Amino acid sequence: MEFLEFWSQMTANPLLFIAVVLTLGVILVNGWTDAPNAIATCVVTRCMPPKAAILMAAVFNFLGVFVMTQISNKVAVTITSMVDFGNEASKETIIIVLCAAMLAIVIWATLAWLFGIPTSESHALIAGLTGGAMALTGFDAIVWSEWSKVLIGIVISVVLGFGFAWLIGKLVTMICYDMNRPKTEPFFKGAQITGAAAMAFMHGAQDGQKFMGIILLCVFTLQDSGASMASFDIPTWLMIVCSLVMAAGTAIGGKKIIKSVGMDMVKLEKYQGFSADIASAISLVFCSVFGLPVSTTHVKTTSIMGVGAVKRISAINFGVVKEMVMTWILTFPGCGLLAFLVTKLFLLIFN
C-alpha cells in the first residue's frame, strides 16, 4: 500500500484516522516505556551518551522491523489473529473497539511510566485487544490457539533470557579471569554498543511488527478484498514512521526506565551489560523466528538478573524486581479490564 493511498483512506474515514492516531500514540508510549530497555545497559555503563544511544536505537529499530518482516511476519499475524470480533459486528464497530483498546493501553502504560516501572507494552497490547473484543463478544472473542503462543512465549522468554545471560556472563568471567580489567574496558565498550544495537534491532523485530500489525488490521477491516491478513505486506514508509515515533518516545521519557532497568535492579559493569544484551538478542531471535509474541521488557530484565546472579544472588535488588513482576502480573487483568470498560463506554457513545 502506497502512502498516498493510505492517507486518502484515513482522511475519508474519521474512525480510521482516530484509530491510526491512537495506535501511533501507543507506539510513542512504547518508545518511552519499553524501547529504553534496549539501550539501558549501554547508557548506564557510560558506553554511549543518551542522545547517541537513542539515535542508534531508532536506526536499529527500523532495521529490525524491515529485515525480520522480510524473513517472517508471523509475530504481526499472531497479534492480529488473537481475538475474534464475531461475524455480526460491523466494520465501524470493530474500529471503535480497536480505538478503545489503544486508548486503554496508553492510559495503562502512562501510569506505569509515572512510577518508573518498565511495563510490557506487548502484554498491554495483547490484554487491551482481548479486553476490547470481550466487551463485544464475551469469552468467544479469545482465540485460544493464538493465545497459547503468548503463554508459551512468557515461559520461554524468561527462561532463555535468564539462562543465556547467566551462561554468557559465566563464560566471560572465566575467560577474562586473569586479564587486566582496565585493558579489557575498550573491548567491552565496543562489544556492549554492538550488543545494544542488536537489542534495538530485535526490539523492532518484535514490538515494531506487533504495533504495525494493528494499523494494518484497521485498514484490512475496512476493505472488502477478501484477502487474508497474512497476505498483507508491511510498507517501508510505515516502518520508518513507526521507528521515528518510537524514537521520539524514547527521547521524551526514556530516562526513568533506563534508571530502573540499568541502575536500580543490578549495578552493572560493561562486561555484564554486554552479556545481558547478547543473551536478550539471542532469546528474541529464537522467539521471533517461531512467531512467539514475547515481551522485550521481560527478556531484558531477566537477562540482567541472570548476569547479576553470576556474581551472587544478593547483587540483584529484589525490591525492584518485585515491583516489576507485580506490574507484569497485573498487566493482563488490569489493562484488559480497562480496555473492556473503555470499549463498553465507546460502544455506548459512538455505536
N, C-alpha and C positions, 0 to 999 in steps of 0.2 A: 504494500500500500504506500503510495506516494504521500508526502507531507501535505500538499495542497488538497488532495482528495480527503485526507483525514480532517484537515481544517474545515473544509466545506461541510462535512458531516457534523462536526462539532457546532459550527455556527448555525446550522439548520435545525439542530436538536438541542434545546437548552438542558434537557436532562443528561444527555451525553456530555455536554460541556461541564456541567457540575460534577458528574462522576469522574471525569478525567482530572479536573482541578483537585478534587478531594484525594484521588489516588496519588497525584503528584505531591500533595500535602503529606501523605503517608510516607512517600519516598524521602521528602525533606526531613521528616521526623526520624526516619530510619538513618539518615545521614548524621543526625546529632546524637542518636541513642545507640545505634548498632554499628555503623561503619567505623567509628573511632576505635573499636576493638582491634581492627586490623593493624592499626598503626600505634596502638597504646604502648606496647613494649619498646618500640623503636624510639618513641619520643621520650619516655621516662628514663631510658638509659643514655639519653643525650647523643644518640647516633645521628639524629636528624632534628632540626628545629621544627616546631609545629606547622608553620606555613608550608615548608617544603614537603613535609610528610603528607599534608592534606592534598597538595597538588599531585604528589605521586599516587596517592590513593584514588584520586579522580581518574587519572590516566589508566591505572591498572584495573579499576572497577569496570571501566568501559571495555578494556581488552578482555577481561574475564567474561563479560556478557557476550561479546562478539565471538570470541573463539569457542566458548562452550556451546553457544547456540548452534554453531556450525557442526559441532560434534553430536550434540543431543539436546533437544528441547523438552526432555522428559520432566524436568522439575516444573516448568511452566504448565505443562499439560496436566500433571498431577494436581497442582494447586487449583486449576480451573475445573477439575473433574471431581473435587471432593464433596460437592453438595449438589443436590437435585432440587431445582426450583419448582418442579411439578409441571405437568402438561397444560394445566389450566391458567397458569399465570401469564399475563400479557407481557410484552417486551418492556413496556413502560414500568410495570410493577417490578420486574427483575432489576431494572436500572435503579429504581427507588431503593430497593433492598441493598444493592451494591453501594449506593451513596451513603446509606445509613451505616453500613458496616465500616466503610472507610472513615467516616466521622468518628465512630466509636473507637477505632484504632488510634486515631490522632489524639483523642482525649486520654485514652489509657496510657499511651507512650509519653505524652507530655507530663502526666502526673508522675510517672516513674523517673523521668528526667529531672524533675524538680527535686527529687530525693537523691539524685546522682546514682541511681541503680540501673545497670545495663540490662534492661528488659529485652526479651527476644521479640523483635518485630515480625519474625517468621511465624512464631506461635501466636502472636497477636493477630496476624493476618488470617491464619487458619481458624482461630477462635471467632474472630469477627465475621468471617464468611459463614461459618457454621451457625452462629447465633442469629445472624440475619436471615438465613434460609429457614431456620427452625421457626422463626416468627411467622413465616409464610406457610410452611407445610408440616410443621411439627418434626417428630423424630424421623419421619420418612425422608427428610432433607439430607440425612447423613448417608454418604456412600461409603460403607464400611471397608470395601476393598481398597479404596484410596486412603482412607483414614488410617488403616493399618500400617501404611508406609510411614506415616508420621510417627506412630508409636514405636515402630521398629527403628526409625531414624534417631529418635531420642536416645534409646539404649545404645545403639551402635556408635553414635557420635560421641557420647560421653565416655564410653569405654575406650574407643580409639584415641580420643583427644588425650585423656589422662595416661593411657598405656604407652602410646607413641612418645609423648613428651617425657615420661619417666625414662623410657628406654634410650631415647636420643640424649637426654640430659646425663644419664649414667655413662653412656659411651663417650661423650665429650669429656666428662670429668676424668674418666680412666685414661683416655688418650692424652689429655693435656696435664695429667697429674704432676709430672716432673718438669713441666715447661715454666719458663719465666713469665709470670702473669702479665706484666706491662708490655712484654713483647708480643703477646697474643692479642692485645687490645685492637690494633689496626685490622687484623684479620676478622675478628668477631664483629667489629663495627660494620665492615663491608658485608659480612655474612648476614648480619641482622637486618640491614637495609634490604638485602635480597630476600630474606625471609618475610619481611613486612610487605614487600611488593607482591610476593607470592600469596600472602594472606588477602591483600586487597583484590588481587586477581580472582581468588576463589570466592571472596565475598560478592563480587559482581556476578560470578558464575551462578551462585546460589540465590542471593536476595534480588539481584537485578532481574533475573528470569521470573521470579515469583511476582514482583510488582508489575512488570510489563505484561505479564500474563493476564492480570486483572484489566488493564487498559484494553488489551485485545479482546478479552471476554465481553467488555462493554460494546465494542464495535461489532463483534461476532453476533451478539444477542440481537442487535438491530438490523441485521442483514437476513435476507431470505435466500441465501446462496445454496443452502443445503449441505455445505462443506462441513467437515468435522474440525473441531478446534485444533487437533493435532496437525492439520494441513496448513495452518497459518504460519507464515514466516514473520519473524520479528524484524521490522525495518531498521536499517542502520541509524536513521535520524532519531528514532525513538530511543535507541541505546544511548546516543550522545546526549539527548535531552535528560534522560533519567540519571545518567552519570553526573552531569553538571548540577542537577537539582540535589543529588545525594552529597556531592562535594560542598555545595553551599550550606547544607545542613550541618556537615561536619565542622565547617568553618564557624558557623554561628554558635553551636553549643557543645562541641565535642570534648572540651577540656574537662568537664565534670566526669564523663565516662572514662576518659584516659586516666584520670587520677584514681578512680575506683578500681579499675582493672589493673593498671600498671603499677600503682604505688601502694594502695591500701591493702590489697589482698596478699601479695608477696613482694618483698623487697628484691627486685631483680638486678642481676648483673648482665652484662652483654651476652655472655655465653648462654645464660638461661633464657634470655629473650629470644635469641636465635633458635634454641631448641624448641621453645614453645611455638614460635611462628612456623617452623618447618613441620612440626608434628600436626599443627592445626591444618596447614595446607594439604598435607597428605591425607588426613582424615576427610576433608571436604572434597578432594578429588574423588576418593572412593565413593562417597555418598552421592555426588553429582552424577557419576557415570551410571549408577544404578537407579537414578531418578528418585532418590530419597530427599524430600524437602526438609533439611535439618537447619538448626539454628547456629549461625556462625558465633553468636554470643556464647552459647553452651560449649562449643568446641574450643574456643579461645580461652575461656575462663578455666575449663577443666584441664587444658594443656598447661596453663600457668600453675595450677595446683600440682600437676604432675612433676614439673621441673622443681617446684618448691619442695616436694616430698623427697627428691633425690638427696637433698642436704639433710633434712629432718622434717618430720611431720609438723613440729611446732613452728616451723618457718611460715606456715600458712596461717593467715589471720581468719580463723573460723567464724569470728563475729561478722565480718564482711561476707564470707561465703554463705552464712545462714541467711542474711538479708537477700542475697541474690537467689538462693534456692527457693525461699518463700515467694519471691516475686515470680519465679518461673512456674511454681506450682499454682499460684493464684491466677496466672495469665489466662489459662484456658477457661475456667469458670467465670472469672471476673470480667475479662474482655468479651467473652461470649454472652454473658448476661447483659452487659452494657449494650452490645450490638442488638440483642433481642429487644430490649426496651426502646432503643432509639429507632429501630425498624418499625415496631408497633406504632410509635408516635408518628413517624413519617408516613406510614400507610394510612393512618387515621386522618392526617392533614392533607396529603397530596394525592391519595388514590381515590 
